[in-house]
């Protein structure tokens, strides 16, 4: 099992004075209920406000507050969107960083130490590992022939716990085990049909690797116990506004599906993207009505759903949800985009070949969307061949890595042809695998290699007249080798420059990543009124006259002072003036 946490050290003192939120416990609650929560961190109390990304979540006030802990209640509307939501605290000293709070459909059960006994019914068990020695046990009685799904989530829901699930019979014999549900997501899931009536125990045990993660900081989890289906693959992975969309889903226990809908992914749901991402992300939450399926046909292992995509559907990341007799099941993501050149494919046997036209001197760009959309296995490789059978260019990973730890296994190939004419793009899996689950979306364009910018840290606060310091982080796309100038709009003194030779990518140890950084400073005007002030960080490659690239902020989920692979793009960066 690959190690989860990457030791990306932040500059000392960069976030020392700002309030910091390290853990939310529990990680969520059931829609239509009021939930008791505890926020843990530094310099927290007293809390003036708790902000969510949706009006469906409301803070009802704290019952106890100190600098390191705030306890209170959250009211969750019955119609709140299922899944992760952003939350942060506003204190007298500024705003904290963001964390996640999740809305669930089933009743909540709280973990008890050392053993939690439950009745086997749909529910969500909330818990967290208190130290490296901690193990959790869940005991229940099951009936012969019943299928139950034990779905433990942490990485996707705001924690950084990497763990395993083991199912034991009444004699303590292990009868089922899972660590990583797929190649890119290191949280476990067990689907099991019980062979006999009896008492069973589910063991939750954490990974104890060489990096020595201090799990008491944010190793929370939620274990969903249900009879929901499991989605293993879907095709196609994209649709266009104003057109019909027919999707085929493959998985387990799909016969219970009675309906389906598409919902635009909110900012907190962008956990499938890894740097550098090749799906446009604006980081803003927009209220968009779900798109219901017009027809659904389901069997045990296969489902077909039909949708009429409105012409007004905004481009970007969407997610498929399945309505079943046992609740709502989250499927995978897809891209809705008006681009008519996009190609949806599946590696049914070996390699796929797609004909393209090259124009001399015009940049050619081809890239895939697969792992970023939640496909559990495929690792695409792109090759560009001339009509004469000459290999012109090839590309494997946007950034090499180990599973989700670092990198992005989708591909992005750039090439500038010297002559015009037909060519062939070949799509394959890196280890030559194929089958119904090996789907991809191939995009074509004429842009040159570029870059993305991040603003770090997310939570900055200062008093009028003070100077605040932050970093610009440069995320390079493949074959981008130019210097980049960065600046803060409206603050002429806040300028910096990245050298062309600064390395972005895996470091020598293979477990870490080098991200070029430039420090910038902004002075708060002496008479500035208290409040939150947007800040626009922009960048442009040296010698270019194109529109500047605007930075996103990002939410890192991991120990304080370290960056890891689990992140969410965030709305406009801002400075809190206290």
N, C-alpha and C positions, 0 to 999 in steps of 0.2 A: 504494500500500500504506500503510495507516494506521500511524502510529508505535505501537510496542508499549508503551514505558515511560512512565508518568505520573509527573511530578515532585511527589509528595506529600511534602513535607518533614516529618520528625518533629522535635519539639523537641530542641534541642541538649542533649547530655549525657544523654538519657533512657536510652540503653542502653550508655553508654560503658564501664561496668565489668564487664559481663556477658560471658561467652564468646560468641563469635559464629561461626556456621557459614555460610560464603558459598557453597561449592561442594562437590559430591560428584562424583568422577570415577573410573570411569565412572558414568553415571546408573543402571546396573542390571546384571543378570547373569541367566544362564539358571537356571531351576529345576533342582534336583538337582546343583548344582555349588558349588565354592568360588571366590569372586571376590576378586581383589586390588583394593583401593580406596584412594583418597586423599581425606581430608577437609581442606579448606582454609578458613582463617578467622583469627580473632584470639583470643588468650588460650585456646588449645585444650588444649595439653599441660600436665601428664600427664593421660591419660584414665583415669578410674576405671571407667566403664561406657559402653556404647553401647546405647541403647534403641530398639527397633522396636515397631511396632503389632501385631506378630504373633510368636508363638513359633516360627514357621517360619523366621525369619531370626535367625541367631545370630552375634555378634561373637566371633571366635576369638583376638583380641588384636592388639596393634599390633607392627609390626616396626621402626618409627621414629616418633618423636614430637617435635615442637617446638611453640612457641607458635602458629605459623602453619600447621602441617601435621601431620597424623596419617595414617600409612600402616598398613594392616592387611588382614585377610581377613574376609569374610562367608560363612558357610555358608548356602545356600538349600535348604530341604527340597524334595524332588521334588514334593510336593503343595501347595506354597505358592501362594496366590492370584495369578493373573496381574495385572499392573498396578502402579500406584504404592503404595508403603508409606511411612509416616512414619519418620524416623530422627532422633535427636538424641544429642548427646554429654553425658555427665556428667563434669565435671572438679572439681578441688579448689575452684574458684571458683564453681561452680554449673552449671546446665544451659544448653546452647545453645538457640537457636531450632531449630525443626524444618526439615528439608529432605526431599526425596523420594528414595527408592531403588526402582527398578522391577524386578519379576520378569518375565522374558521366557521364551518357550517355545523359542526357537531358540538355537543356539550363538552366542557373542559373538565379534566381530572388532574389534580395536582399530585406530583410525585411525592411519595413518602419514603423515608430512609429507615431501614435498609431495603425494605420490600414493600411494593405496592400491590395490593390485591384488588382486582377489578372484576366486574361482571362483563362478559364478552358481548359488547354491543358497540355501535358506532360512537366514537368519542375521540378526543384529543388529549393525550397525556403530556403535561408540561413538566419539564425538569431541567436540571443542568448539573454538570460534573463539578464537584466542589474542590477537588484536588486531583493530582495525577493517579492516586490510588483508587479513586472512586469507581464503583461499578453499580449499576442500577438493575433491579430485578422486578419483573411484573408477573404476577401469578394469576391464573384464571382457569376456569373449567370450560372445555369445549366438547362439542358433540361430533360423532363420527359423520363424515361426509360433508361437513360444512367447510366452505372456503372463506378464509379471512385474509385481509391485506394489512400488513404492519409496515407503515411507511414513515420512517424517521427522517426528519428534515432539520438541518441546522444551517448549513452553508447557504441554502436558498432563502432562509428565513431570518437571517440576521446574526446567527452565531458562527463560531468557527470550530465547532467540534467535528472531529473526524473519528468515526467509531464503527462498531460492528454490531450485528444482531445475531443472536444464537437462540434457537428454539430447543428447549429440553423437555423430555417427557417426565412422567412422575418419578422415574428412577434416576433422573439426572443425566440421561443419555442424550447427546446432541442429535437432533433429527433434521435440522435445517440451519443454514448459516449464510450470511451475506455481509460483505464489507462495502464494496463500491457498486452502486446500482448500474453504472455504465463506465465507459472509459474516461468521461469528462466530468463526472459528478461523484464525489467521494462520500456520499451518505448512503446508508443501507436501506433496502426494501425487501420484505419477504412476503410472497404470496403462497399460502399454504392451505391444502385441504387435509383436515385432520382424519387420521385413519381409524381412530377409535375414541369413544367417550373417555374422558379422563381429565386430570389436572395437569396443566402444562405451565412452564415458566419461560419467559422471554428475558434473556440476559443482554443488557446494553453495556458494552465495554469499549473504552476509548483507545485510540492509537497512541502509543507512547514511543515516539520516534526520537532521533538524535537532536532535534531542535528544541526539545524540552518545553513545549507550550505550557504556560501557566493557565490551566483551564478554568480556574476559579474566576478569571476576569470576564469571559464572555462565552463560555462553553454551554450555552443553553441549547435546548432542542425541543421539538414537539413531535410526538409519536402519534400519528393518526391511525386509528384502528377502524377499519371499515370493510365493506363488501364491494367497494368500487372496482371498476375495471382498471387494467394497466395498459397504457398506450405505449407501444414499442416503436412505431414508425408511422409516418403519414406522407402522402404524396397527392398532388404537387405542393411545393412549398411557397407558392406565390400566386397572386391574383391581381387583376387590374380593376380600378374603379369603373363602374358603369357596365360591368360584364358579369356573366354567371361564373360560378366557381364550384366545381365538383371535386371533393376531396375523398380519398380512400385512406382509412385508418386501419392499422393492423395492431393486434394486441391480444389481451386475455380477458375473458368474461365480458365481452362487448355486447352480448345478447340482451343485457339489461338496459341498454341505451334506448331512450324514447325520444330524444331531441338533442339539439346542439345549437351553439351560438358562437359568433366571433366577437371578441372585445379588444379594442385597442389597448396595447400594453401601457400601463402607467410607468412613470419613471422608476418606481421601486421594484418593478418586475423585470428590469433589464439585466437579470443575473446571468443570462447566457452569453453576454458579450465580453470578450477579453481583448486586451490591447494588442495591436491596433485593431479596432473594429472596422468593418467595411459595410455596415448597415447604417444609414443616416439616423442620427439620434439628436434630438434637440433638448432632451432632459426636462421638458416641461410637461405637466399633466394637463390634459385637455378632456373635458367632458364630452364623450362621443357615445351615442346610443349603440348598444350591442346590435349585431346583425343576426337575426334568427335564421335557422335553416328552414328552407321551404320543403325539404323532404329528407328523411333519414331511413336507411335500410340497414339493419344490423343482424349479424350472426355471431357465433361465439368468438371467432378470431378475426372478423373482418367487418368493417362498417363503411358505408358510403353516405355522404351528406352533401346536399346541394344548397347553394346560397346565391342570392341575387345581390351583388355588391353595389351599393348606391354610388352614383357618380360623385357624390360629395364626400365619400370616404377618404380621410386624410392618409397620405402616404406614411409608411413607417412600419413598426413592429406591431403585429396583432397576435392574438392567441386564441386557439380553439378550445372550447369547453364542451363537455358532453353531459347531458342531463339524463340521469338514470333513475331506476326505481329505488336506488339506495343512496341517492344524493348526486352532487355535481362533481364530475371528474375533470381535472385539468389535463389537457392534452399537450400539444407542442405549439411552437410559434410558426408564423408565416409572415411573408412580406407582402404588403399591398402597395403597389407602385404602378404608375401609368406607363412605364417604359415598355415599349412594344418589342424591344430586342431581347428582353430577358427570356431565358430558356429554362424550363423545368425538366429535369432528367432523373433517371434512376439507373443505377448500375445493376441491371438484371443479370448480365453475364459479362465479366471482364471489363473492357474499356468502352467508353462512348466517344463518338467522333461527331463534331459539329463544324460545318463549313462556315467560314467567315471570309470577308473581303478586306484586304489590306490596301492602304493608300500610301504611296511613297512620301516620307517625311511627316506623316500624321501619326501621332502616338496611338498605340493600340493597348488597351487595358482590358483584361478579362479576370474576373474574380468569382469565387464561389461563396454561397451562403449555405451552410449545413450545420456544423457544430454550433454556430452562433444562434441557430434556430432551435436547438435542442435535440438534434439527431444523435442517437446514443453511441454510434460506432464509427461512422465514416471519417476518414482522414484524406481529403482530396489532394490530388496532384494534378497540375495542369502542364500540358506540353503544347507548343505551337509548332506545326510542321508546314513547310512549303509544299506547293503542288508537286515539286520534284522529289519529295521525300527527305528533305533536309530539316533537321531539328534546328529551329530558329531561337527558341527560348523555352525555359521551363521554370516552374516554381512549385514548392511544396507547402510550407507553412508561412502564414503571415508573421509568426514568430515561433521558433522552435521551443518546445517545452516538454514537460512531463504531465500529461493529463491536464487538469485544470490548474496545476500549480503555477506555471507561467506559460505564456504563449497562446497562440490562436491557430488551430490546425487547419482552418480554411485557407484557401490559396488566393494569391493576387499576383498576376503576371503582367509585366510591363514590357513593351517592345516598340521600337521605332523602326519601321520597315524602310529599306532602301529602294525597293521596287514595289509597284502596285500589282495586285493579282489575288487569286484565290489562295486560301490557306485552310488548315484544319486545326481546330482546338480539340485536343484529346483530354478527356476527364477520366481519371482512374482513382482507385483507393491505393494508399501508400503500400499496403501489404497485399494488394491484388484481391481483396475480398469483394463480394458482390451479393446481390439478393434484394428482395423487396424493401428492406429497411435502409438500403444505401442510396437515399435520395439526395438531390442537391438542387440548388438554383444557381444558374450561371448568368452573370451579368456582364455586359460588354459596354465599353466606353472609349473615349479618346483623350482622357486626361493624362497628365504626366504624374509621376510619383509625387506625393505630398506629405503632409504631416498633420498631427492633431496636437492640441494644447490642453493641458490641465492646469487648474488653479489650485494651489495647495498651501495651507490647509483650508478646509471648508469654513471653519468657524474662526473668525477674526473679530476682535473687539478692541476699542481704544477710546480714550477720552479726547475731547476737543483740544487741539494743539499738539497731541501726541503723534508720533510716527509709528506706523504699523508696517511690519515686514512679512512678506510671503514669498512663495516660489512659483515660477512658471516651469512646468514639466513638459518636455518635448517627446512626443510619441512619433517615431519615424515609420513611414510606410516603406515597403521593400524598394530598394534602389534609390531612395532619397538621400542625396549627399550634398546638400547645400547649407550654407549658413542661414540662420533665421533671426530676424530682428523682432523683438516683442516690446509692446508698450501698453500703458494703461490710458485709455481714452480720458481726456480732460485733466491728466496729470503729466505734464511734459517732463517732469524730473524722473518719472518711473519708466525707464527704458533699459533694455538689456539686449544681449546678442548671444546666440548659440553658435559655436564654431561648426564648420562643416564636418570635422573629423570626430566629433563627440559620439561615443558609442551608445546606441540603444539596442538592448538585447541581452541574452543570457550572459552571465559572468562566468568566470573560469570554473567555479564549483558546480555549475549546472543546476543549482537550486535557487539561485538569486537572479535578479535582473538589474541591469544598469539603465537608469532613466536620467538623461541629461537634465540639469536643473539650473535655473538662473534666479538669483534673489533680486526682488524688487521692493521698493519702499514707497509708501504713500503717506503724506502728512495730512492729518485731519485739520481743517480750518479751525482756528480758535473759537469762533462763534457758532460752530455747528450744533444744531439741536439734536437731542437724543433721538435715536431711531436707527432703522436699517437703511443703508445706502447701497444701491446696486453699483457694481464695478465691472467694467468691460476690459478684459485682457485680450489683446489682439496680437497677431503675428503674421509676418509675410516673409517668404523666402527671398534672400538677397538677389537683386536683379529682376525680380518679378514685378509686374504691374497689375496683377490680378487682385480681386477683392481679398481683404485680409481674412485669416482664419480666426474665429472667435473661440476662446477657451470655455470649456465646461469645468465646473467643479465636480468633485467625485466623492462618494462616500466609501471609505475604506472600512472593512470589517475585519478587525484583528486587534492584537494587543496595542496599547498606546505607543506611539512612536515607531510603529512598523507598518509597512504596506504589504498586502497580500493580494491574491488573485480575486477575491470576492469583493465586488465593487458595484456601485450604481452611478450612472451619470445623474447630475443634479441640476436644478434650475439655475438661473442667473446667480453668479457669485455676488456676495455682498459683504460689507463691513458694518458691524454693529457699533454705533457710537453711544457710549453710556453717559 
